[in-house]
Amino acid sequence: MSTRKDICTPRKKKDGGTYWVKIGTAWDNDGKVQLVFDALPIPDDQGRVVANLFEPRTGDAPRAASGRGEARQPADLNDEVPW
C-alpha cells in the first residue's frame, strides 16, 4: 500500500518567519518513492533548494502548529442557484 505526502518548500514572510507552500505530491510504495511536482522550488538567498515531505492536509483543516503555514479560511459555498 502506498503512502501519500505533500511536497512543500519554505518561503520567508515579511516579518522574518517562514511558511510552507505545497509544490507537489510524493508516494512511497514499499521503499520506492515517486515525486510529482506541480511547481519547482526556487533557490533561497544562499542558493539552496529545499523541499520537505509533510502529512497531507485534509479539507480546509488549519495547518499544524509546526509552522507549515497559515490557516486557510473555509470557502463560503452557497449551493443555491439564483434561477
DSSP file (Angstrom, degrees, kcal/mol; ACC not computed):
  #  RESIDUE AA STRUCTURE BP1 BP2  ACC     N-H-->O    O-->H-N    N-H-->O    O-->H-N    TCO  KAPPA ALPHA  PHI   PSI    X-CA   Y-CA   Z-CA
    1    1 A M              0   0    0      0, 0.0    29,-0.5     0, 0.0     2,-0.2   0.000 360.0 360.0 360.0 136.3    0.0    0.0    0.0
    2    2 A S        -     0   0    0     27,-0.2     2,-0.5    28,-0.1    27,-0.2  -0.571 360.0-143.1 -90.2 151.3    1.4    3.4   -0.9
    3    3 A T  E     -A   28   0A   0     25,-2.2    25,-2.5    -2,-0.2     2,-0.3  -0.948  13.7-144.7-113.7 130.5    1.6    6.4    1.4
    4    4 A R  E     +A   27   0A   0     -2,-0.5     2,-0.3    23,-0.2    23,-0.2  -0.754  19.4 176.8 -98.7 141.7    1.0    9.9    0.2
    5    5 A K  E     -A   26   0A   0     21,-2.6    21,-2.8    -2,-0.3     2,-0.4  -0.956  29.5-117.3-135.1 154.3    2.8   13.0    1.4
    6    6 A D  E     -AB  25  54A   0     48,-2.9    48,-2.2    -2,-0.3     2,-0.6  -0.783  21.9-139.6 -89.0 135.9    2.8   16.7    0.4
    7    7 A I  E     +AB  24  53A   0     17,-2.4    16,-3.3    -2,-0.4    17,-1.1  -0.876  31.4 178.2 -93.4 122.6    6.0   18.1   -1.1
    8    8 A C  E     -AB  22  52A   0     44,-2.9    44,-2.9    -2,-0.6    14,-0.2  -0.932  19.6-156.2-129.3 150.8    6.4   21.7    0.4
    9    9 A T  E     -A   21   0A   0     12,-2.2    12,-2.6    -2,-0.3     2,-0.2  -0.962  25.8-114.0-124.6 143.1    9.1   24.4    0.0
   10   10 A P  E     -A   20   0A   0      0, 0.0     2,-0.3     0, 0.0    10,-0.2  -0.469  27.8-173.0 -79.6 147.5    9.7   27.1    2.6
   11   11 A R  E     -A   19   0A   0      8,-2.6     8,-2.6    -2,-0.2     2,-0.3  -0.988  24.6-118.1-134.0 144.2    9.2   30.8    1.8
   12   12 A K  E     -A   18   0A   0     -2,-0.3     6,-0.2     6,-0.2     2,-0.2  -0.625  23.3-141.2 -84.3 139.6   10.1   33.8    4.0
   13   13 A K    >   -     0   0    0      4,-2.9     3,-1.8    -2,-0.3    -1,-0.0  -0.548  27.3-108.0 -90.6 163.8    7.4   36.1    5.3
   14   14 A K  T 3  S+     0   0    0      1,-0.3    -1,-0.1    -2,-0.2    -2,-0.0   0.803 120.0  57.0 -61.4 -29.7    7.8   39.8    5.6
   15   15 A D  T 3  S-     0   0    0      1,-0.0    -1,-0.3     0, 0.0     3,-0.1   0.403 125.0-101.2 -84.3   4.7    8.0   39.6    9.4
   16   16 A G  S <  S+     0   0    0     -3,-1.8    -2,-0.1     1,-0.3    -1,-0.0   0.291  85.7 119.4  96.6 -10.0   11.0   37.2    9.1
   17   17 A G        -     0   0    0     -5,-0.1    -4,-2.9     1,-0.1     2,-0.4  -0.061  58.8-118.8 -76.7-175.4    9.0   34.0    9.7
   18   18 A T  E     -A   12   0A   0     -6,-0.2     2,-0.3    -3,-0.1    51,-0.2  -0.973  22.2-174.0-129.2 142.2    8.6   31.1    7.4
   19   19 A Y  E     -A   11   0A   0     -8,-2.6    -8,-2.6    -2,-0.4     2,-0.4  -0.935  22.8-124.8-129.0 159.5    5.6   29.5    5.7
   20   20 A W  E     -A   10   0A   0     -2,-0.3     2,-0.5    48,-0.3    50,-0.1  -0.881  15.8-158.3-110.7 133.6    5.4   26.3    3.6
   21   21 A V  E     -A    9   0A   0    -12,-2.6   -12,-2.2    -2,-0.4     2,-0.4  -0.930  20.7-125.7-111.3 127.9    4.0   26.2    0.1
   22   22 A K  E     +A    8   0A   0     -2,-0.5   -14,-0.3   -14,-0.2     3,-0.1  -0.584  34.7 166.8 -72.8 127.2    2.8   22.9   -1.4
   23   23 A I  E     -     0   0A   0    -16,-3.3    15,-3.0    -2,-0.4    16,-1.8   0.329  58.5 -30.1-122.7   4.0    4.5   22.2   -4.7
   24   24 A G  E     -AC   7  37A   0    -17,-1.1   -17,-2.4    13,-0.3     2,-0.3  -0.992  60.5 -89.8 170.8-169.7    3.7   18.6   -5.4
   25   25 A T  E     -AC   6  36A   0     11,-2.4    11,-2.9    -2,-0.3     2,-0.4  -0.980  23.4-158.2-135.5 144.1    2.9   15.1   -4.0
   26   26 A A  E     -AC   5  35A   0    -21,-2.8   -21,-2.6    -2,-0.3     2,-0.4  -0.955   2.6-160.3-123.3 143.8    5.1   12.1   -3.1
   27   27 A W  E     -AC   4  34A   0      7,-2.4     7,-2.7    -2,-0.4     2,-0.6  -0.991   3.4-158.9-123.5 130.9    4.1    8.5   -2.9
   28   28 A D  E     +AC   3  33A   0    -25,-2.5   -25,-2.2    -2,-0.4     2,-0.6  -0.947  14.0 177.5-107.9 115.6    6.1    5.9   -1.0
   29   29 A N  E >  S- C   0  32A   0      3,-2.8     3,-1.3    -2,-0.6   -27,-0.2  -0.879  72.2 -37.1-123.7  97.0    5.3    2.4   -2.2
   30   30 A D  T 3  S-     0   0    0     -2,-0.6    -1,-0.1   -29,-0.5     3,-0.1   0.900 124.1 -42.4  55.0  46.9    7.4   -0.3   -0.5
   31   31 A G  T 3  S+     0   0    0      1,-0.2     2,-0.6     0, 0.0    -1,-0.3   0.329 115.8 111.6  86.5  -8.0   10.5    1.9   -0.3
   32   32 A K  E <   -C   29   0A   0     -3,-1.3    -3,-2.8     2,-0.0     2,-0.5  -0.893  54.1-157.6 -99.8 121.9   10.2    3.2   -3.9
   33   33 A V  E     -C   28   0A   0     -2,-0.6     2,-0.5    -5,-0.2    -5,-0.2  -0.862   7.9-165.5-107.1 130.1    9.4    6.9   -3.8
   34   34 A Q  E     -C   27   0A   0     -7,-2.7    -7,-2.4    -2,-0.5     2,-0.5  -0.961   6.4-159.9-112.5 128.5    7.7    8.8   -6.7
   35   35 A L  E     -C   26   0A   0     -2,-0.5     2,-0.5    -9,-0.2    -9,-0.2  -0.923   6.1-171.7-109.5 130.0    7.7   12.6   -6.7
   36   36 A V  E     -C   25   0A   0    -11,-2.9   -11,-2.4    -2,-0.5     2,-0.4  -0.964  11.3-158.8-122.4 112.5    5.2   14.5   -8.8
   37   37 A F  E     -C   24   0A   0     -2,-0.5   -13,-0.3   -13,-0.2     3,-0.1  -0.778  21.7-179.4 -96.4 131.4    5.9   18.3   -8.9
   38   38 A D  S    S+     0   0    0    -15,-3.0     2,-0.3    -2,-0.4   -14,-0.2   0.622  83.8   8.8 -92.5 -21.4    3.2   20.8   -9.8
   39   39 A A  S    S-     0   0    0    -16,-1.8    -1,-0.3     0, 0.0   -16,-0.0  -0.952  81.2-114.6-149.9 161.9    5.8   23.6   -9.4
   40   40 A L        -     0   0    0     -2,-0.3     2,-0.1    -3,-0.1   -31,-0.0  -0.834  32.2-111.6-104.4 142.4    9.5   23.8   -8.9
   41   41 A P        -     0   0    0      0, 0.0    10,-0.1     0, 0.0    -1,-0.0  -0.404  27.3-131.7 -69.8 148.3   11.2   25.1   -5.8
   42   42 A I        -     0   0    0      8,-0.1     8,-0.3    -2,-0.1     6,-0.1  -0.836  26.7-107.4-100.1 135.7   13.1   28.4   -6.1
   43   43 A P        -     0   0    0      0, 0.0     6,-0.2     0, 0.0    -1,-0.1  -0.280  34.7-124.8 -59.7 146.8   16.6   28.6   -4.6
   44   44 A D    >   -     0   0    0      4,-2.8     3,-2.1     1,-0.1   -33,-0.0  -0.108  41.2 -79.2 -80.2-173.1   16.9   30.6   -1.4
   45   45 A D  T 3  S+     0   0    0      1,-0.3    -1,-0.1     2,-0.1     0, 0.0   0.631 133.5  51.5 -67.0 -12.1   19.3   33.5   -0.9
   46   46 A Q  T 3  S-     0   0    0      2,-0.2    -1,-0.3     0, 0.0     3,-0.1   0.328 120.5-106.8-102.9   5.2   22.2   31.1   -0.3
   47   47 A G  S <  S+     0   0    0     -3,-2.1     2,-0.3     1,-0.3    -2,-0.1   0.501  74.8 136.9  85.3   4.6   21.4   29.1   -3.5
   48   48 A R        -     0   0    0     -6,-0.1    -4,-2.8    -5,-0.0     2,-0.5  -0.620  44.5-149.1 -86.3 143.7   19.9   26.1   -1.7
   49   49 A V        -     0   0    0     -2,-0.3     2,-0.4    -6,-0.2   -40,-0.0  -0.967  19.7-171.7-110.6 121.9   16.8   24.4   -2.9
   50   50 A V        +     0   0    0     -2,-0.5     2,-0.3    -8,-0.3    -8,-0.1  -0.943  13.8 167.6-120.1 134.1   14.7   22.9    0.0
   51   51 A A        -     0   0    0     -2,-0.4     2,-0.3   -42,-0.2   -42,-0.2  -0.966  11.6-169.7-142.9 128.4   11.7   20.6   -0.3
   52   52 A N  E     -B    8   0A   0    -44,-2.9   -44,-2.9    -2,-0.3     2,-0.5  -0.816  19.9-126.0-115.6 156.3   10.2   18.7    2.7
   53   53 A L  E     +B    7   0A   0     -2,-0.3     2,-0.3   -46,-0.2   -46,-0.2  -0.885  31.5 178.3-102.8 133.0    7.6   16.0    2.9
   54   54 A F  E     -B    6   0A   0    -48,-2.2   -48,-2.9    -2,-0.5     3,-0.1  -0.906  39.2 -91.2-128.8 156.1    4.6   16.5    5.2
   55   55 A E        -     0   0    0     -2,-0.3   -50,-0.2   -50,-0.2     2,-0.0  -0.440  58.6-101.1 -59.5 139.2    1.5   14.6    6.1
   56   56 A P        -     0   0    0      0, 0.0     2,-0.2     0, 0.0    -1,-0.1  -0.344  32.3-119.9 -67.3 146.7   -1.3   15.7    3.7
   57   57 A R        -     0   0    0     -3,-0.1     2,-0.5     2,-0.1     6,-0.1  -0.546  21.4-136.1 -79.6 150.4   -3.9   18.1    4.9
   58   58 A T    >   -     0   0    0     -2,-0.2     3,-1.8     0, 0.0    -1,-0.0  -0.947  56.7 -45.4-111.9 127.9   -7.5   17.1    4.9
   59   59 A G  T 3  S-     0   0    0     -2,-0.5    -2,-0.1     1,-0.2     0, 0.0  -0.237 112.7 -30.8  57.5-137.3  -10.1   19.5    3.6
   60   60 A D  T 3  S+     0   0    0     15,-0.0    -1,-0.2    11,-0.0    12,-0.1  -0.016  89.7 148.0-103.6  27.6   -9.8   23.0    5.0
   61   61 A A    <   -     0   0    0     -3,-1.8    11,-0.3     1,-0.1     3,-0.1  -0.342  56.2-101.5 -62.1 142.5   -8.3   22.0    8.3
   62   62 A P        -     0   0    0      0, 0.0    -1,-0.1     0, 0.0     9,-0.1  -0.291  43.1 -98.4 -62.3 151.1   -5.8   24.5    9.7
   63   63 A R        -     0   0    0      1,-0.1     8,-0.1    -3,-0.1     6,-0.1  -0.362  47.6 -93.9 -68.2 151.7   -2.2   23.7    9.3
   64   64 A A    >>  -     0   0    0      1,-0.1     3,-0.8    -3,-0.1     4,-0.7  -0.167  34.8-106.2 -62.9 160.1   -0.4   22.2   12.2
   65   65 A A  T 34 S+     0   0    0      1,-0.3    -1,-0.1     2,-0.1    -2,-0.0   0.326  98.0 102.0 -71.4  10.5    1.4   24.4   14.7
   66   66 A S  T 34 S-     0   0    0      1,-0.1    -1,-0.3     3,-0.0    -2,-0.1   0.418 104.9-103.4 -76.4   3.9    4.7   23.1   13.1
   67   67 A G  T <4 S+     0   0    0     -3,-0.8    -2,-0.1     2,-0.2     3,-0.1   0.691  76.9 141.8  84.8  18.1    5.0   26.4   11.2
   68   68 A R  S  < S-     0   0    0     -4,-0.7   -48,-0.3     1,-0.2     2,-0.2   0.347  70.3 -69.8 -79.3   9.3    3.8   24.8    7.9
   69   69 A G        -     0   0    0    -51,-0.2     2,-0.3    -5,-0.2    -1,-0.2  -0.746  63.7 -50.3 134.6-178.8    1.9   27.9    7.0
   70   70 A E        -     0   0    0     -2,-0.2     2,-0.1   -50,-0.1    -6,-0.1  -0.626  60.9 -97.9 -92.2 151.0   -1.1   30.0    7.9
   71   71 A A        -     0   0    0     -2,-0.3     2,-0.2    -8,-0.1    -1,-0.1  -0.401  36.4-126.3 -67.5 140.5   -4.6   28.5    8.3
   72   72 A R        -     0   0    0    -11,-0.3    -1,-0.1   -12,-0.1     3,-0.0  -0.613  19.2-120.8 -83.2 147.3   -6.8   28.8    5.3
   73   73 A Q        -     0   0    0     -2,-0.2     3,-0.1     1,-0.1    -1,-0.0  -0.750  35.0-108.5 -85.0 133.8  -10.3   30.4    5.6
   74   74 A P        -     0   0    0      0, 0.0     2,-0.1     0, 0.0    -1,-0.1  -0.336  37.3-108.0 -62.1 142.7  -13.0   28.0    4.7
   75   75 A A        -     0   0    0      1,-0.1     2,-1.1    -3,-0.0   -15,-0.0  -0.430  22.0-125.7 -70.3 144.1  -14.8   28.9    1.4
   76   76 A D        -     0   0    0     -2,-0.1     2,-0.6    -3,-0.1    -1,-0.1  -0.784  34.1-171.2 -92.0  96.2  -18.3   30.3    1.7
   77   77 A L        -     0   0    0     -2,-1.1     2,-0.7     2,-0.0    -2,-0.0  -0.808  11.3-170.9 -96.4 119.5  -20.1   27.9   -0.6
   78   78 A N        -     0   0    0     -2,-0.6    -2,-0.0     1,-0.1     0, 0.0  -0.930   2.5-171.7-108.8 109.3  -23.7   28.8   -1.4
   79   79 A D        +     0   0    0     -2,-0.7     2,-0.3     2,-0.1    -1,-0.1   0.471  50.3 110.9 -82.6  -1.1  -25.3   25.9   -3.3
   80   80 A E        -     0   0    0      2,-0.0    -2,-0.1     1,-0.0     0, 0.0  -0.594  62.8-141.7 -77.9 132.4  -28.5   27.8   -4.1
   81   81 A V        -     0   0    0     -2,-0.3    -2,-0.1     1,-0.1    -1,-0.0  -0.811   8.9-140.1 -92.0 128.6  -28.9   28.6   -7.8
   82   82 A P              0   0    0      0, 0.0    -1,-0.1     0, 0.0    -2,-0.0   0.503 360.0 360.0 -72.7  -0.8  -30.4   32.1   -8.3
   83   83 A W              0   0    0      0, 0.0    -3,-0.0     0, 0.0    -2,-0.0   0.372 360.0 360.0-130.0 360.0  -32.6   31.0  -11.2
